[in-house]
Amino acid sequence: MAEAIAQKEIDQNGLQRQFAVQSVATSPEEEGNHPHPGALKTMRQHGLDASAHRSRPITPADFAWADTIITMDHANVANLQRLAPTPADAAKIKLCLDILPGRQGQAIDDPWYTHKFELTYQELAAAIPAWLQALAH
């Protein structure tokens, strides 16, 4: 969901030369799988299509490629810090909602478990444009 929202923001604001986004997982559990049907439905309701997306785990090459790694929750932060090849790569890891005033340190609950896909969409739709604005400067 985050990748689709970010790509839409990038495209709508002509930021293709400044940003490229990829969505990766912190574990191989769902490797090759589509997003949850609830996520796909919510994205369709907001004009997004992620039906071609397949989950894949993060690799050392992803850490090297990325300038910033934005993650949803504290477990993801811990997993990514453990997987980071270097301290510099670990420093790239950010909690998504930290960019929003009053939301620092808060996680986006995984809708796979909560089934609150619309809430997840709304939180991402608020945070991602703020990240793009902050990272563009």
VEXPAVO-591865 format. One record per atom (N, C-alpha, C): residue number from 1; atom name; x, y, z. Coordinates in nm, 3 decimals, m for minus. Each point is the difference from the previous one (the first is absolute). Layout:
<recs>
{i NUM; at CA; x X; y Y; z Z}
...
</recs>
This chain:
<recs>
{i 1; at N; x 0.083; y m0.119; z 0.000}
{i 1; at CA; x m0.083; y 0.119; z 0.000}
{i 1; at C; x 0.088; y 0.126; z 0.000}
{i 2; at N; x 0.105; y m0.002; z 0.082}
{i 2; at CA; x 0.086; y 0.118; z 0.009}
{i 2; at C; x 0.068; y 0.031; z m0.132}
{i 3; at N; x 0.048; y m0.103; z m0.069}
{i 3; at CA; x 0.067; y 0.024; z m0.128}
{i 3; at C; x m0.096; y 0.062; z m0.100}
{i 4; at N; x m0.123; y m0.050; z m0.007}
{i 4; at CA; x m0.098; y 0.052; z m0.095}
{i 4; at C; x m0.035; y 0.146; z 0.032}
{i 5; at N; x m0.017; y 0.030; z 0.127}
{i 5; at CA; x m0.031; y 0.138; z 0.040}
{i 5; at C; x 0.117; y 0.091; z m0.033}
{i 6; at N; x 0.120; y m0.043; z 0.033}
{i 6; at CA; x 0.119; y 0.081; z m0.028}
{i 6; at C; x 0.018; y 0.022; z m0.150}
{i 7; at N; x m0.019; y m0.104; z m0.078}
{i 7; at CA; x 0.018; y 0.015; z m0.145}
{i 7; at C; x m0.102; y 0.096; z m0.058}
{i 8; at N; x m0.123; y m0.005; z 0.049}
{i 8; at CA; x m0.103; y 0.093; z m0.047}
{i 8; at C; x 0.040; y 0.144; z 0.034}
{i 9; at N; x 0.048; y 0.022; z 0.122}
{i 9; at CA; x 0.045; y 0.134; z 0.040}
{i 9; at C; x 0.117; y 0.048; z m0.086}
{i 10; at N; x 0.094; y m0.089; z m0.024}
{i 10; at CA; x 0.116; y 0.033; z m0.082}
{i 10; at C; x m0.045; y 0.039; z m0.141}
{i 11; at N; x m0.087; y m0.081; z m0.058}
{i 11; at CA; x m0.046; y 0.026; z m0.137}
{i 11; at C; x m0.081; y 0.129; z m0.008}
{i 12; at N; x m0.091; y 0.021; z 0.094}
{i 12; at CA; x m0.086; y 0.118; z m0.004}
{i 12; at C; x 0.077; y 0.130; z 0.023}
{i 13; at N; x 0.114; y m0.010; z 0.068}
{i 13; at CA; x 0.076; y 0.121; z 0.032}
{i 13; at C; x 0.129; y 0.014; z m0.082}
{i 14; at N; x 0.013; y m0.083; z m0.103}
{i 14; at CA; x 0.117; y 0.010; z m0.087}
{i 14; at C; x 0.133; y m0.023; z 0.069}
{i 15; at N; x 0.002; y m0.093; z 0.094}
{i 15; at CA; x 0.120; y m0.024; z 0.080}
{i 15; at C; x 0.078; y m0.123; z m0.045}
{i 16; at N; x m0.025; y m0.047; z m0.121}
{i 16; at CA; x 0.062; y m0.124; z m0.047}
{i 16; at C; x 0.153; y 0.009; z m0.004}
{i 17; at N; x 0.055; y 0.118; z m0.019}
{i 17; at CA; x 0.147; y 0.013; z m0.004}
{i 17; at C; x 0.061; y 0.002; z 0.139}
{i 18; at N; x m0.082; y 0.028; z 0.101}
{i 18; at CA; x 0.050; y 0.007; z 0.137}
{i 18; at C; x m0.021; y m0.129; z 0.078}
{i 19; at N; x m0.104; y m0.075; z m0.035}
{i 19; at CA; x m0.037; y m0.115; z 0.083}
{i 19; at C; x m0.028; y m0.124; z m0.082}
{i 20; at N; x 0.039; y m0.113; z 0.056}
{i 20; at CA; x m0.042; y m0.132; z m0.046}
{i 20; at C; x m0.037; y m0.078; z 0.125}
{i 21; at N; x m0.104; y m0.078; z m0.008}
{i 21; at CA; x m0.046; y m0.074; z 0.119}
{i 21; at C; x m0.011; y m0.148; z m0.031}
{i 22; at N; x 0.023; y m0.079; z 0.103}
{i 22; at CA; x m0.018; y m0.144; z m0.006}
{i 22; at C; x m0.057; y m0.046; z 0.133}
{i 23; at N; x m0.086; y m0.097; z m0.005}
{i 23; at CA; x m0.054; y m0.060; z 0.120}
{i 23; at C; x 0.064; y m0.137; z 0.017}
{i 24; at N; x 0.056; y m0.022; z 0.118}
{i 24; at CA; x 0.060; y m0.129; z 0.031}
{i 24; at C; x m0.044; y m0.043; z 0.139}
{i 25; at N; x 0.012; y m0.129; z 0.026}
{i 25; at CA; x m0.041; y m0.057; z 0.128}
{i 25; at C; x 0.121; y m0.020; z 0.090}
{i 26; at N; x m0.025; y m0.010; z 0.129}
{i 26; at CA; x 0.109; y m0.025; z 0.094}
{i 26; at C; x 0.020; y m0.149; z 0.024}
{i 27; at N; x m0.083; y m0.084; z m0.062}
{i 27; at CA; x 0.016; y m0.145; z 0.010}
{i 27; at C; x m0.045; y m0.064; z m0.131}
{i 28; at N; x 0.041; y m0.124; z m0.023}
{i 28; at CA; x m0.039; y m0.067; z m0.125}
{i 28; at C; x m0.135; y m0.073; z 0.009}
{i 29; at N; x m0.073; y 0.015; z 0.111}
{i 29; at CA; x m0.123; y m0.077; z 0.022}
{i 29; at C; x m0.100; y 0.009; z m0.113}
{i 30; at N; x m0.021; y 0.117; z m0.053}
{i 30; at CA; x m0.101; y 0.020; z m0.104}
{i 30; at C; x 0.061; y 0.015; z m0.139}
{i 31; at N; x 0.125; y m0.038; z m0.016}
{i 31; at CA; x 0.070; y 0.020; z m0.126}
{i 31; at C; x m0.080; y m0.054; z m0.118}
{i 32; at N; x m0.016; y 0.084; z m0.101}
{i 32; at CA; x m0.072; y m0.037; z m0.121}
{i 32; at C; x m0.150; y 0.022; z 0.006}
{i 33; at N; x m0.052; y 0.032; z 0.117}
{i 33; at CA; x m0.144; y 0.018; z 0.015}
{i 33; at C; x m0.044; y 0.141; z m0.037}
{i 34; at N; x m0.126; y 0.009; z m0.042}
{i 34; at CA; x m0.065; y 0.130; z m0.026}
{i 34; at C; x m0.029; y 0.069; z 0.133}
{i 35; at N; x m0.028; y 0.129; z m0.004}
{i 35; at CA; x m0.050; y 0.067; z 0.121}
{i 35; at C; x m0.131; y m0.065; z 0.047}
{i 36; at N; x m0.030; y 0.019; z 0.125}
{i 36; at CA; x m0.124; y m0.052; z 0.060}
{i 36; at C; x m0.119; y 0.051; z m0.082}
{i 37; at N; x m0.102; y m0.082; z m0.021}
{i 37; at CA; x m0.118; y 0.046; z m0.075}
{i 37; at C; x m0.062; y 0.127; z 0.058}
{i 38; at N; x 0.003; y 0.015; z 0.131}
{i 38; at CA; x m0.053; y 0.123; z 0.061}
{i 38; at C; x 0.081; y 0.123; z m0.037}
{i 39; at N; x 0.130; y m0.017; z m0.013}
{i 39; at CA; x 0.085; y 0.112; z m0.043}
{i 39; at C; x m0.028; y 0.035; z m0.145}
{i 40; at N; x m0.014; y m0.102; z m0.084}
{i 40; at CA; x m0.030; y 0.025; z m0.141}
{i 40; at C; x m0.133; y 0.071; z m0.016}
{i 41; at N; x m0.100; y m0.042; z 0.076}
{i 41; at CA; x m0.133; y 0.062; z m0.007}
{i 41; at C; x 0.008; y 0.147; z 0.042}
{i 42; at N; x 0.067; y 0.027; z 0.111}
{i 42; at CA; x 0.013; y 0.137; z 0.048}
{i 42; at C; x 0.074; y 0.087; z m0.101}
{i 43; at N; x 0.107; y m0.053; z m0.056}
{i 43; at CA; x 0.074; y 0.078; z m0.100}
{i 43; at C; x m0.086; y 0.028; z m0.123}
{i 44; at N; x m0.076; y m0.099; z m0.045}
{i 44; at CA; x m0.089; y 0.023; z m0.115}
{i 44; at C; x m0.099; y 0.112; z 0.030}
{i 45; at N; x m0.052; y 0.003; z 0.123}
{i 45; at CA; x m0.094; y 0.105; z 0.038}
{i 45; at C; x 0.063; y 0.139; z m0.005}
{i 46; at N; x 0.132; y 0.004; z 0.004}
{i 46; at CA; x 0.072; y 0.128; z m0.006}
{i 46; at C; x 0.073; y 0.018; z m0.133}
{i 47; at N; x m0.039; y m0.077; z m0.100}
{i 47; at CA; x 0.056; y 0.015; z m0.133}
{i 47; at C; x 0.140; y m0.056; z m0.020}
{i 48; at N; x 0.040; y m0.092; z 0.086}
{i 48; at CA; x 0.133; y m0.060; z m0.010}
{i 48; at C; x m0.012; y m0.147; z m0.038}
{i 49; at N; x 0.097; y m0.049; z m0.075}
{i 49; at CA; x 0.001; y m0.141; z m0.040}
{i 49; at C; x 0.134; y m0.062; z 0.035}
{i 50; at N; x m0.001; y m0.092; z 0.094}
{i 50; at CA; x 0.123; y m0.070; z 0.039}
{i 50; at C; x m0.013; y m0.149; z m0.028}
{i 51; at N; x m0.089; y m0.035; z m0.091}
{i 51; at CA; x m0.027; y m0.142; z m0.026}
{i 51; at C; x 0.121; y m0.074; z m0.056}
{i 52; at N; x 0.093; y 0.071; z m0.062}
{i 52; at CA; x 0.119; y m0.065; z m0.056}
{i 52; at C; x 0.113; y m0.014; z 0.103}
{i 53; at N; x m0.015; y 0.064; z 0.115}
{i 53; at CA; x 0.106; y m0.004; z 0.101}
{i 53; at C; x 0.013; y m0.140; z 0.060}
{i 54; at N; x 0.123; y m0.041; z 0.026}
{i 54; at CA; x 0.029; y m0.126; z 0.068}
{i 54; at C; x 0.098; y 0.031; z 0.113}
{i 55; at N; x m0.023; y m0.061; z 0.113}
{i 55; at CA; x 0.088; y 0.019; z 0.114}
{i 55; at C; x 0.137; y m0.061; z m0.026}
{i 56; at N; x 0.103; y 0.070; z 0.048}
{i 56; at CA; x 0.135; y m0.055; z m0.002}
{i 56; at C; x 0.075; y 0.054; z 0.121}
{i 57; at N; x 0.090; y m0.080; z 0.054}
{i 57; at CA; x 0.075; y 0.046; z 0.117}
{i 57; at C; x 0.109; y 0.100; z m0.038}
{i 58; at N; x 0.034; y 0.083; z 0.095}
{i 58; at CA; x 0.107; y 0.097; z m0.020}
{i 58; at C; x 0.133; y m0.074; z m0.016}
{i 59; at N; x 0.089; y 0.060; z m0.078}
{i 59; at CA; x 0.132; y m0.058; z m0.024}
{i 59; at C; x 0.108; y 0.105; z 0.032}
{i 60; at N; x 0.125; y m0.042; z 0.013}
{i 60; at CA; x 0.107; y 0.098; z 0.018}
{i 60; at C; x 0.003; y 0.103; z m0.114}
{i 61; at N; x m0.034; y m0.042; z m0.120}
{i 61; at CA; x m0.003; y 0.094; z m0.113}
{i 61; at C; x m0.104; y 0.109; z 0.021}
{i 62; at N; x m0.112; y m0.033; z 0.065}
{i 62; at CA; x m0.102; y 0.101; z 0.028}
{i 62; at C; x 0.053; y 0.105; z 0.097}
{i 63; at N; x 0.073; y m0.045; z 0.101}
{i 63; at CA; x 0.060; y 0.096; z 0.094}
{i 63; at C; x 0.097; y 0.093; z m0.074}
{i 64; at N; x 0.080; y m0.056; z m0.090}
{i 64; at CA; x 0.095; y 0.081; z m0.076}
{i 64; at C; x m0.071; y 0.098; z m0.092}
{i 65; at N; x m0.111; y m0.042; z m0.059}
{i 65; at CA; x m0.076; y 0.081; z m0.095}
{i 65; at C; x m0.071; y 0.117; z 0.069}
{i 66; at N; x m0.054; y m0.025; z 0.119}
{i 66; at CA; x m0.088; y 0.097; z 0.066}
{i 66; at C; x 0.078; y 0.109; z 0.073}
{i 67; at N; x m0.053; y 0.120; z m0.010}
{i 67; at CA; x 0.049; y 0.111; z 0.082}
{i 67; at C; x m0.073; y 0.003; z 0.133}
{i 68; at N; x m0.128; y m0.038; z m0.003}
{i 68; at CA; x m0.086; y m0.001; z 0.118}
{i 68; at C; x m0.086; y m0.126; z m0.007}
{i 69; at N; x m0.019; y m0.064; z 0.114}
{i 69; at CA; x m0.086; y m0.118; z 0.008}
{i 69; at C; x m0.108; y 0.032; z 0.103}
{i 70; at N; x m0.123; y 0.010; z m0.046}
{i 70; at CA; x m0.112; y 0.037; z 0.086}
{i 70; at C; x m0.079; y m0.126; z 0.032}
{i 71; at N; x m0.023; y m0.022; z 0.127}
{i 71; at CA; x m0.066; y m0.122; z 0.044}
{i 71; at C; x m0.121; y 0.033; z 0.087}
{i 72; at N; x m0.087; y m0.099; z 0.015}
{i 72; at CA; x m0.130; y 0.025; z 0.061}
{i 72; at C; x m0.001; y m0.012; z 0.153}
{i 73; at N; x 0.077; y m0.094; z 0.055}
{i 73; at CA; x m0.012; y m0.024; z 0.143}
{i 73; at C; x 0.135; y m0.032; z 0.064}
{i 74; at N; x m0.002; y m0.011; z 0.132}
{i 74; at CA; x 0.124; y m0.020; z 0.076}
{i 74; at C; x 0.064; y m0.135; z m0.027}
{i 75; at N; x m0.080; y m0.103; z m0.023}
{i 75; at CA; x 0.056; y m0.132; z m0.033}
{i 75; at C; x 0.075; y 0.007; z m0.132}
{i 76; at N; x m0.055; y 0.072; z m0.097}
{i 76; at CA; x 0.069; y 0.018; z m0.128}
{i 76; at C; x 0.131; y 0.076; z 0.019}
{i 77; at N; x m0.002; y 0.103; z 0.082}
{i 77; at CA; x 0.122; y 0.076; z 0.027}
{i 77; at C; x 0.106; y m0.093; z 0.059}
{i 78; at N; x m0.038; y m0.079; z 0.100}
{i 78; at CA; x 0.096; y m0.091; z 0.064}
{i 78; at C; x 0.053; y m0.104; z m0.099}
{i 79; at N; x m0.089; y m0.057; z m0.080}
{i 79; at CA; x 0.042; y m0.099; z m0.099}
{i 79; at C; x 0.096; y 0.061; z m0.102}
{i 80; at N; x m0.033; y 0.118; z m0.048}
{i 80; at CA; x 0.085; y 0.066; z m0.099}
{i 80; at C; x 0.135; y 0.040; z 0.059}
{i 81; at N; x 0.000; y 0.047; z 0.124}
{i 81; at CA; x 0.128; y 0.035; z 0.062}
{i 81; at C; x 0.088; y m0.124; z 0.016}
{i 82; at N; x m0.061; y m0.113; z 0.029}
{i 82; at CA; x 0.074; y m0.126; z 0.010}
{i 82; at C; x 0.055; y m0.043; z m0.136}
{i 83; at N; x m0.078; y 0.024; z m0.106}
{i 83; at CA; x 0.040; y m0.041; z m0.135}
{i 83; at C; x 0.093; y 0.098; z m0.069}
{i 84; at N; x 0.007; y 0.122; z 0.049}
{i 84; at CA; x 0.080; y 0.104; z m0.066}
{i 84; at C; x 0.147; y m0.042; z m0.008}
{i 85; at N; x 0.057; y 0.004; z m0.119}
{i 85; at CA; x 0.140; y m0.042; z m0.016}
{i 85; at C; x 0.101; y 0.090; z 0.072}
{i 86; at N; x m0.033; y 0.129; z 0.016}
{i 86; at CA; x 0.095; y 0.093; z 0.062}
{i 86; at C; x m0.075; y 0.095; z 0.093}
{i 87; at N; x 0.071; y 0.065; z 0.092}
{i 87; at CA; x m0.064; y 0.102; z 0.082}
{i 87; at C; x m0.062; y 0.113; z m0.084}
{i 88; at N; x 0.064; y 0.035; z m0.110}
{i 88; at CA; x m0.056; y 0.104; z m0.088}
{i 88; at C; x m0.133; y m0.045; z m0.059}
{i 89; at N; x m0.012; y m0.128; z m0.033}
{i 89; at CA; x m0.127; y m0.052; z m0.051}
{i 89; at C; x m0.105; y 0.001; z 0.110}
{i 90; at N; x 0.038; y m0.035; z 0.121}
{i 90; at CA; x m0.095; y 0.003; z 0.112}
{i 90; at C; x m0.052; y 0.141; z 0.025}
{i 91; at N; x 0.084; y 0.099; z m0.023}
{i 91; at CA; x m0.040; y 0.140; z 0.022}
{i 91; at C; x m0.103; y 0.047; z m0.102}
{i 92; at N; x m0.018; y m0.072; z m0.108}
{i 92; at CA; x m0.098; y 0.036; z m0.104}
{i 92; at C; x m0.143; y m0.035; z 0.041}
{i 93; at N; x m0.016; y m0.083; z 0.103}
{i 93; at CA; x m0.131; y m0.055; z 0.037}
{i 93; at C; x m0.078; y 0.103; z 0.082}
{i 94; at N; x m0.122; y 0.028; z m0.045}
{i 94; at CA; x m0.086; y 0.099; z 0.064}
{i 94; at C; x m0.139; y m0.061; z 0.024}
{i 95; at N; x m0.063; y 0.040; z 0.108}
{i 95; at CA; x m0.138; y m0.041; z 0.029}
{i 95; at C; x m0.094; y 0.096; z m0.072}
{i 96; at N; x m0.092; y m0.052; z m0.076}
{i 96; at CA; x m0.082; y 0.079; z m0.092}
{i 96; at C; x m0.069; y 0.119; z 0.066}
{i 97; at N; x m0.064; y m0.022; z 0.112}
{i 97; at CA; x m0.079; y 0.108; z 0.060}
{i 97; at C; x 0.085; y 0.105; z 0.071}
{i 98; at N; x 0.130; y m0.025; z 0.016}
{i 98; at CA; x 0.087; y 0.098; z 0.066}
{i 98; at C; x 0.000; y 0.135; z m0.071}
{i 99; at N; x m0.035; y 0.004; z m0.125}
{i 99; at CA; x 0.000; y 0.124; z m0.078}
{i 99; at C; x m0.118; y 0.091; z 0.036}
{i 100; at N; x m0.103; y m0.056; z 0.062}
{i 100; at CA; x m0.121; y 0.076; z 0.030}
{i 100; at C; x 0.003; y 0.055; z 0.143}
{i 101; at N; x m0.026; y 0.129; z 0.017}
{i 101; at CA; x m0.003; y 0.058; z 0.135}
{i 101; at C; x m0.098; y m0.076; z 0.090}
{i 102; at N; x 0.047; y m0.032; z 0.118}
{i 102; at CA; x m0.084; y m0.070; z 0.097}
{i 102; at C; x m0.008; y m0.150; z m0.020}
{i 103; at N; x 0.063; y m0.052; z m0.104}
{i 103; at CA; x m0.007; y m0.144; z m0.027}
{i 103; at C; x 0.136; y m0.069; z 0.015}
{i 104; at N; x 0.101; y 0.075; z 0.044}
{i 104; at CA; x 0.134; y m0.055; z 0.014}
{i 104; at C; x m0.003; y m0.122; z 0.092}
{i 105; at N; x 0.069; y m0.106; z m0.043}
{i 105; at CA; x 0.007; y m0.122; z 0.079}
{i 105; at C; x m0.119; y m0.092; z m0.015}
{i 106; at N; x m0.101; y 0.043; z m0.074}
{i 106; at CA; x m0.120; y m0.083; z m0.018}
{i 106; at C; x 0.014; y m0.088; z m0.124}
{i 107; at N; x m0.058; y m0.117; z 0.010}
{i 107; at CA; x 0.005; y m0.096; z m0.110}
{i 107; at C; x m0.129; y 0.002; z m0.080}
{i 108; at N; x 0.012; y m0.042; z m0.124}
{i 108; at CA; x m0.118; y m0.030; z m0.081}
{i 108; at C; x m0.027; y m0.148; z 0.021}
{i 109; at N; x m0.114; y m0.030; z 0.058}
{i 109; at CA; x m0.033; y m0.140; z 0.027}
{i 109; at C; x m0.015; y m0.077; z m0.131}
{i 110; at N; x 0.047; y m0.123; z m0.001}
{i 110; at CA; x m0.004; y m0.083; z m0.119}
{i 110; at C; x m0.144; y m0.040; z m0.029}
{i 111; at N; x m0.057; y 0.046; z m0.111}
{i 111; at CA; x m0.139; y m0.032; z m0.029}
{i 111; at C; x m0.022; y m0.146; z m0.034}
{i 112; at N; x 0.108; y m0.074; z m0.025}
{i 112; at CA; x m0.012; y m0.145; z m0.021}
{i 112; at C; x m0.069; y m0.062; z 0.122}
{i 113; at N; x 0.030; y 0.055; z 0.119}
{i 113; at CA; x m0.055; y m0.052; z 0.124}
{i 113; at C; x m0.122; y 0.078; z 0.046}
{i 114; at N; x 0.001; y 0.133; z m0.017}
{i 114; at CA; x m0.110; y 0.083; z 0.051}
{i 114; at C; x m0.117; y 0.009; z m0.097}
{i 115; at N; x 0.026; y m0.022; z m0.128}
{i 115; at CA; x m0.098; y 0.016; z m0.108}
{i 115; at C; x m0.051; y 0.145; z m0.011}
{i 116; at N; x 0.076; y 0.094; z 0.052}
{i 116; at CA; x m0.034; y 0.142; z m0.008}
{i 116; at C; x 0.076; y 0.062; z m0.117}
{i 117; at N; x m0.032; y m0.046; z m0.120}
{i 117; at CA; x 0.073; y 0.042; z m0.119}
{i 117; at C; x m0.021; y 0.147; z m0.032}
{i 118; at N; x m0.120; y 0.051; z 0.024}
{i 118; at CA; x m0.025; y 0.142; z m0.027}
{i 118; at C; x 0.081; y 0.088; z 0.095}
{i 119; at N; x 0.008; y m0.038; z 0.127}
{i 119; at CA; x 0.082; y 0.076; z 0.095}
{i 119; at C; x 0.146; y 0.000; z m0.043}
{i 120; at N; x 0.049; y m0.115; z m0.042}
{i 120; at CA; x 0.138; y m0.008; z m0.048}
{i 120; at C; x 0.019; y 0.091; z m0.120}
{i 121; at N; x m0.094; y m0.003; z m0.093}
{i 121; at CA; x 0.008; y 0.087; z m0.117}
{i 121; at C; x 0.007; y 0.146; z 0.043}
{i 122; at N; x m0.088; y 0.040; z 0.091}
{i 122; at CA; x m0.005; y 0.141; z 0.042}
{i 122; at C; x 0.130; y 0.042; z 0.069}
{i 123; at N; x 0.055; y m0.087; z 0.084}
{i 123; at CA; x 0.126; y 0.033; z 0.066}
{i 123; at C; x 0.114; y 0.015; z m0.101}
{i 124; at N; x 0.006; y m0.092; z m0.095}
{i 124; at CA; x 0.103; y 0.008; z m0.104}
{i 124; at C; x m0.021; y 0.122; z m0.089}
{i 125; at N; x m0.125; y 0.029; z m0.034}
{i 125; at CA; x m0.030; y 0.113; z m0.087}
{i 125; at C; x 0.035; y 0.133; z 0.067}
{i 126; at N; x 0.002; y 0.003; z 0.132}
{i 126; at CA; x 0.042; y 0.120; z 0.073}
{i 126; at C; x 0.152; y 0.006; z 0.010}
{i 127; at N; x 0.064; y m0.111; z 0.029}
{i 127; at CA; x 0.144; y m0.001; z 0.026}
{i 127; at C; x 0.085; y 0.007; z m0.126}
{i 128; at N; x m0.038; y m0.070; z m0.104}
{i 128; at CA; x 0.087; y m0.009; z m0.119}
{i 128; at C; x 0.024; y 0.135; z m0.066}
{i 129; at N; x m0.102; y 0.083; z m0.023}
{i 129; at CA; x 0.031; y 0.132; z m0.057}
{i 129; at C; x 0.093; y 0.082; z 0.088}
{i 130; at N; x m0.014; y m0.014; z 0.132}
{i 130; at CA; x 0.089; y 0.072; z 0.091}
{i 130; at C; x 0.144; y m0.049; z m0.014}
{i 131; at N; x 0.017; y m0.131; z m0.015}
{i 131; at CA; x 0.135; y m0.054; z m0.022}
{i 131; at C; x 0.058; y 0.051; z m0.131}
{i 132; at N; x m0.079; y m0.002; z m0.105}
{i 132; at CA; x 0.050; y 0.046; z m0.129}
{i 132; at C; x 0.042; y 0.147; z 0.007}
{i 133; at N; x m0.081; y 0.080; z 0.067}
{i 133; at CA; x 0.034; y 0.142; z 0.014}
{i 133; at C; x 0.129; y 0.016; z 0.080}
{i 134; at N; x 0.011; y m0.072; z 0.110}
{i 134; at CA; x 0.120; y 0.012; z 0.085}
{i 134; at C; x 0.125; y m0.049; z m0.071}
{i 135; at N; x m0.012; y m0.109; z m0.072}
{i 135; at CA; x 0.117; y m0.059; z m0.067}
{i 135; at C; x 0.039; y 0.075; z m0.127}
{i 136; at N; x m0.092; y 0.078; z m0.055}
{i 136; at CA; x 0.030; y 0.075; z m0.122}
{i 136; at C; x 0.089; y 0.121; z 0.029}
{i 137; at N; x 0.011; y 0.037; z 0.125}
{i 137; at CA; x 0.077; y 0.121; z 0.035}
{i 137; at C; x 0.130; y m0.034; z 0.067}
</recs>
